[in-house]
Amino acid sequence: MADPLSVTSGLIAIVTATLQSSKILYETIQSFRNHQTAVSDLIRELKSLESVLQPLLDHVRTDERTFLPLKFPLIQCRQACTDFQALVEQNSKRSRDQARTSFRDWAKLMYMNGDIVSFKELLAGYKATITIALADANLSVARPYRGLL
C-alpha cells in the first residue's frame, strides 16, 4: 500500500502544476485577445478555471484525501493546457515579442478557431468536475453541523 502522505502530497503538486499551466496558457492566449470572440471566450474560460483551481489548492492543502478522485482529471487538464500552449506557440512564432500579431500567425489562429472552441469546451468540462468536487467537499464539511441548525 502506498504511503498516504506521498499520495496526498503528490496531489498538491498536481493541483499546483495544473494551476500554473492554466495561468501560463492564459497569458499566452491573452496576447491574441484582439483577434476573435473565440479567443476572448477562451481567455474568460481560463480565468474561470483559475478561479476554481485556486480554492481547490487551498482545500487540498488541508484535506487532500477528499480530492484524490480528481487526480486523473487534473493531470488531463494540465496536459491539455500544456499541449494547447505548445500549439499556440507553434502557430505564433512570428509574433512573439512584437506589439502586433503577424498576419500569417493571425491566419493560423483563425484556422485554429475550431480547436480553440473545442479546447474551451474541454476546459469547461474540467472546471465543472472540479466545481462539483469542491461543492461535495463543502457539503461533507457542513453535514456534522446540520443538526445544529
C-alpha positions as CSV (number, residue, x, y, z in Angstrom):
1,M,0.0,0.0,0.0
2,A,1.3,3.4,-0.9
3,D,2.3,5.9,1.8
4,P,-0.8,8.1,2.3
5,L,1.5,11.2,2.8
6,S,3.2,10.7,-0.5
7,V,0.0,10.2,-2.4
8,T,-1.6,13.3,-0.9
9,S,1.5,15.4,-1.3
10,G,1.5,14.3,-4.9
11,L,-2.0,15.7,-5.4
12,I,-0.8,19.1,-4.1
13,A,1.9,19.1,-6.8
14,I,-0.6,18.1,-9.5
15,V,-3.1,20.8,-8.5
16,T,-0.2,23.4,-8.3
17,A,1.1,22.3,-11.7
18,T,-2.4,22.4,-13.3
19,L,-3.0,25.9,-11.9
20,Q,0.4,27.0,-13.2
21,S,-0.1,25.6,-16.7
22,S,-3.5,27.2,-17.0
23,K,-2.0,30.6,-15.9
24,I,0.8,30.3,-18.5
25,L,-1.7,29.4,-21.2
26,Y,-3.9,32.3,-20.1
27,E,-1.0,34.7,-20.6
28,T,-0.2,33.3,-24.0
29,I,-3.7,33.4,-25.2
30,Q,-4.3,36.9,-23.8
31,S,-1.7,38.2,-26.3
32,F,-4.1,37.3,-29.1
33,R,-7.2,38.7,-27.4
34,N,-7.9,41.3,-30.0
35,H,-8.5,38.8,-32.9
36,Q,-11.7,37.0,-32.3
37,T,-14.5,36.3,-29.9
38,A,-13.5,32.6,-29.6
39,V,-10.1,33.8,-28.2
40,S,-11.9,36.2,-25.8
41,D,-14.2,33.4,-24.7
42,L,-11.1,31.1,-24.1
43,I,-9.5,33.8,-22.0
44,R,-12.6,34.0,-19.9
45,E,-12.7,30.3,-19.5
46,L,-9.1,30.1,-18.5
47,K,-9.6,32.8,-15.9
48,S,-12.7,31.0,-14.7
49,L,-10.7,27.7,-14.4
50,E,-8.1,29.5,-12.4
51,S,-10.8,30.8,-10.0
52,V,-11.8,27.2,-9.4
53,L,-8.3,25.8,-9.2
54,Q,-7.1,28.3,-6.5
55,P,-9.8,27.3,-3.9
56,L,-9.1,23.6,-4.8
57,L,-5.5,24.1,-4.0
58,D,-6.4,25.7,-0.7
59,H,-8.7,22.7,0.2
60,V,-6.2,20.1,-1.0
61,R,-3.6,21.6,1.4
62,T,-5.9,21.0,4.3
63,D,-7.8,17.8,3.3
64,E,-6.0,16.0,0.4
65,R,-7.7,12.6,0.6
66,T,-11.1,14.1,-0.2
67,F,-9.9,15.2,-3.6
68,L,-7.9,12.2,-4.6
69,P,-10.5,11.2,-7.2
70,L,-9.6,14.5,-9.0
71,K,-6.1,13.4,-9.6
72,F,-6.6,11.9,-13.1
73,P,-8.8,14.8,-14.4
74,L,-6.3,17.3,-13.1
75,I,-3.5,15.5,-14.8
76,Q,-5.5,15.5,-18.0
77,C,-6.3,19.2,-17.6
78,R,-2.7,20.1,-17.1
79,Q,-1.6,18.1,-20.1
80,A,-4.4,19.7,-22.2
81,C,-3.2,23.2,-21.2
82,T,0.5,22.3,-21.9
83,D,-0.4,20.8,-25.3
84,F,-2.5,23.7,-26.4
85,Q,0.2,26.1,-25.2
86,A,2.6,24.4,-27.5
87,L,0.1,24.5,-30.4
88,V,-0.4,28.2,-29.9
89,E,3.3,28.9,-29.7
90,Q,3.9,26.8,-32.8
91,N,1.3,28.8,-34.7
92,S,2.5,32.2,-33.5
93,K,6.3,32.1,-34.0
94,R,6.5,35.3,-36.0
95,S,4.5,37.4,-33.4
96,R,6.5,36.7,-30.3
97,D,8.0,39.8,-28.7
98,Q,6.0,42.1,-31.1
99,A,3.3,44.5,-30.3
100,R,1.1,43.2,-33.1
101,T,0.4,39.7,-34.3
102,S,1.7,39.0,-37.8
103,F,-0.8,38.3,-40.5
104,R,0.5,34.8,-41.0
105,D,0.2,33.9,-37.4
106,W,-3.3,35.6,-37.2
107,A,-4.4,33.4,-40.2
108,K,-3.1,30.3,-38.5
109,L,-5.0,31.2,-35.3
110,M,-8.1,31.8,-37.4
111,Y,-7.7,28.4,-38.9
112,M,-7.4,27.0,-35.3
113,N,-10.8,28.5,-34.4
114,G,-12.4,25.1,-34.2
115,D,-9.6,23.9,-32.0
116,I,-10.0,27.0,-29.7
117,V,-13.7,26.4,-29.3
118,S,-13.2,22.7,-28.7
119,F,-10.5,23.4,-26.1
120,K,-12.7,26.0,-24.4
121,E,-15.4,23.3,-24.0
122,L,-12.9,20.8,-22.7
123,L,-11.7,23.3,-20.1
124,A,-15.4,23.9,-19.1
125,G,-15.8,20.2,-18.5
126,Y,-12.7,20.1,-16.3
127,K,-13.9,23.2,-14.4
128,A,-17.3,21.6,-13.9
129,T,-15.8,18.4,-12.5
130,I,-13.6,20.4,-10.1
131,T,-16.5,22.6,-9.0
132,I,-18.7,19.6,-8.3
133,A,-15.9,18.1,-6.2
134,L,-15.5,21.3,-4.2
135,A,-19.2,21.6,-3.6
136,D,-19.3,18.0,-2.4
137,A,-16.4,18.6,-0.1
138,N,-18.1,21.7,1.3
139,L,-21.3,19.8,1.9
140,S,-19.4,17.0,3.6
141,V,-17.9,19.5,6.0
142,A,-21.3,21.1,6.7
143,R,-23.1,17.8,7.4
144,P,-22.0,17.5,11.0
145,Y,-23.4,20.9,11.7
146,R,-26.8,20.2,10.1
147,G,-28.3,19.2,13.4
148,L,-27.3,22.5,15.0
149,L,-29.5,24.4,12.5
